[in-house]
Amino acid sequence: MTGPFVLDKANAKWMGVCAGLSELTGADVTLLRLAAVVSLFILGPVALLLYIVAGCIAPDAA
């Protein structure tokens, strides 16, 4: 862990949530994006809601 969670808009595909998590954890951003899509199929609208909430409340990287 390198610091607090922030959105990474420079490497974002949609809102920067997965890119920010990748920066925070050191995990591959492609794997995190794949996990987000799989969770969307498993959890449905709950996963989408959590993604949108994270994208709205997390600060942007400076």
NULOMAR-271335 format. One record per residue (C-alpha): residue number from 0; residue in three letters; chain; x, y, z. Coordinates in Angstrom, 3 decimals. Example, Ala and Ser with C-alpha at 12.3 -4.5 7.8 and 13.67 -1.06 7.14 Angstrom:
BEGIN
+-----+-----+-------+----------+----------+----------+
!   n ! res ! chain !       c1 !       c2 !       c3 !
+-----+-----+-------+----------+----------+----------+
!   0 ! ALA !     A !   12.300 !   -4.500 !    7.800 !
!   1 ! SER !     A !   13.670 !   -1.060 !    7.140 !
+-----+-----+-------+----------+----------+----------+
// end
This chain:
BEGIN
+-----+-----+-------+----------+----------+----------+
!   n ! res ! chain !       c1 !       c2 !       c3 !
+-----+-----+-------+----------+----------+----------+
!   0 ! MET !     A !    0.000 !    0.000 !    0.000 !
!   1 ! THR !     A !    1.399 !    3.313 !   -1.041 !
!   2 ! GLY !     A !   -1.072 !    5.793 !    0.414 !
!   3 ! PRO !     A !   -4.749 !    6.676 !    0.448 !
!   4 ! PHE !     A !   -7.062 !    5.608 !   -2.364 !
!   5 ! VAL !     A !   -7.356 !    8.215 !   -5.114 !
!   6 ! LEU !     A !   -8.779 !    8.037 !   -8.615 !
!   7 ! ASP !     A !   -6.203 !    7.774 !  -11.383 !
!   8 ! LYS !     A !   -7.794 !    9.801 !  -14.190 !
!   9 ! ALA !     A !   -4.617 !    9.674 !  -16.314 !
!  10 ! ASN !     A !   -4.891 !    5.891 !  -16.735 !
!  11 ! ALA !     A !   -8.679 !    5.683 !  -16.502 !
!  12 ! LYS !     A !  -10.954 !    3.894 !  -18.918 !
!  13 ! TRP !     A !  -14.170 !    5.103 !  -17.340 !
!  14 ! MET !     A !  -13.889 !    6.793 !  -13.920 !
!  15 ! GLY !     A !  -10.425 !    5.764 !  -12.744 !
!  16 ! VAL !     A !  -11.517 !    3.434 !   -9.944 !
!  17 ! CYS !     A !   -9.664 !    0.341 !  -11.176 !
!  18 ! ALA !     A !   -6.593 !    2.381 !  -12.112 !
!  19 ! GLY !     A !   -6.601 !    3.914 !   -8.624 !
!  20 ! LEU !     A !   -6.925 !    0.504 !   -6.988 !
!  21 ! SER !     A !   -4.082 !   -0.731 !   -9.161 !
!  22 ! GLU !     A !   -1.876 !    2.128 !   -7.996 !
!  23 ! LEU !     A !   -2.842 !    1.489 !   -4.373 !
!  24 ! THR !     A !   -2.325 !   -2.275 !   -4.325 !
!  25 ! GLY !     A !    0.300 !   -2.780 !   -7.006 !
!  26 ! ALA !     A !   -1.949 !   -5.263 !   -8.813 !
!  27 ! ASP !     A !   -2.227 !   -5.317 !  -12.596 !
!  28 ! VAL !     A !   -4.907 !   -2.890 !  -13.751 !
!  29 ! THR !     A !   -6.127 !   -5.314 !  -16.430 !
!  30 ! LEU !     A !   -6.839 !   -7.979 !  -13.805 !
!  31 ! LEU !     A !   -8.719 !   -5.462 !  -11.668 !
!  32 ! ARG !     A !  -10.811 !   -4.368 !  -14.649 !
!  33 ! LEU !     A !  -11.566 !   -7.999 !  -15.455 !
!  34 ! ALA !     A !  -12.568 !   -8.607 !  -11.833 !
!  35 ! ALA !     A !  -14.877 !   -5.573 !  -12.004 !
!  36 ! VAL !     A !  -16.612 !   -6.944 !  -15.094 !
!  37 ! VAL !     A !  -16.952 !  -10.420 !  -13.579 !
!  38 ! SER !     A !  -18.371 !   -8.937 !  -10.374 !
!  39 ! LEU !     A !  -20.874 !   -7.019 !  -12.483 !
!  40 ! PHE !     A !  -22.169 !  -10.317 !  -13.891 !
!  41 ! ILE !     A !  -22.220 !  -11.970 !  -10.457 !
!  42 ! LEU !     A !  -23.556 !   -9.132 !   -8.299 !
!  43 ! GLY !     A !  -25.403 !   -7.176 !  -10.963 !
!  44 ! PRO !     A !  -26.494 !   -3.655 !  -10.087 !
!  45 ! VAL !     A !  -24.863 !   -3.813 !   -6.652 !
!  46 ! ALA !     A !  -21.396 !   -3.969 !   -8.228 !
!  47 ! LEU !     A !  -22.238 !   -1.120 !  -10.579 !
!  48 ! LEU !     A !  -23.565 !    0.978 !   -7.716 !
!  49 ! LEU !     A !  -20.427 !    0.366 !   -5.634 !
!  50 ! TYR !     A !  -18.224 !    1.304 !   -8.594 !
!  51 ! ILE !     A !  -20.128 !    4.535 !   -9.202 !
!  52 ! VAL !     A !  -20.112 !    5.457 !   -5.506 !
!  53 ! ALA !     A !  -16.350 !    4.860 !   -5.319 !
!  54 ! GLY !     A !  -15.871 !    6.991 !   -8.418 !
!  55 ! CYS !     A !  -17.954 !    9.827 !   -6.984 !
!  56 ! ILE !     A !  -16.586 !   10.016 !   -3.442 !
!  57 ! ALA !     A !  -12.886 !    9.263 !   -3.977 !
!  58 ! PRO !     A !  -10.621 !   12.268 !   -4.585 !
!  59 ! ASP !     A !   -8.711 !   12.726 !   -7.831 !
!  60 ! ALA !     A !   -4.957 !   12.197 !   -7.861 !
!  61 ! ALA !     A !   -3.132 !   15.492 !   -7.740 !
+-----+-----+-------+----------+----------+----------+
// end
